[in-house]
Amino acid sequence: MKIPLGDFYIRSFEHSDKDSLVKYANNTNVSKNLRDRFPSPYKDSDAEEWLMFACNQNPELSFAIASNKELIGGIGIVPQEDINKYSVEIGYWLAESFWGKGIATAALSELTKYTFNNFNFNRIFASVFEGNRSSERVLQKAGFKKEATLRKAVYKREHFLDQYVYSILREECLIIK
């Protein structure tokens, strides 16, 4: 799978992404805004484990954000279960040297459309930690609406933080197209 984003694109992960994955993911400015299951420090073994998982997904739900030269981030969806089976969580990260260029917004917008066009989900949501205003702006620019504040729900780096939930519905995405 390959979705163009101007000078960048969303594509399938490849085992050859290991070096750039370690290079860009091993950054506390990136990991501080992600869940603890995203390792920090990010080692070769973490990249190998992730790539083994991502390259063997069926259906494919995790993707690389890349330039023509290398991986510069990741984006993916996690389907929910039971009564939430028509909802999917979306998450993303981008190498710090590529922040502020509209890449995350473009990737989020395109994967949102891809998800609604290729799966039967009604709602896509994302969670953002308190203080991550850049990610909030990315979600807002991609048409997501803030729907909840989970007060002091996150424990990250020895602090309790609010967690903000943003979402977009299938019908709203059709309007944005």
Protein Blocks (a to p, Z undefined) as FASTA:
>chain_A
ZZdehjaccddddfklmmmmmmmmmcfklmmmpcfklgcdddfklmmmmmmmmmmgccdf
bdcdddfkbccbdcdddddehjllmgccddddddfklgonlmmmmmmmmmmmmmmmmmcc
fbdcddddehilmlmmmmmmnopacfbdcehkbcgehiacddddddddfklmmmmZZ
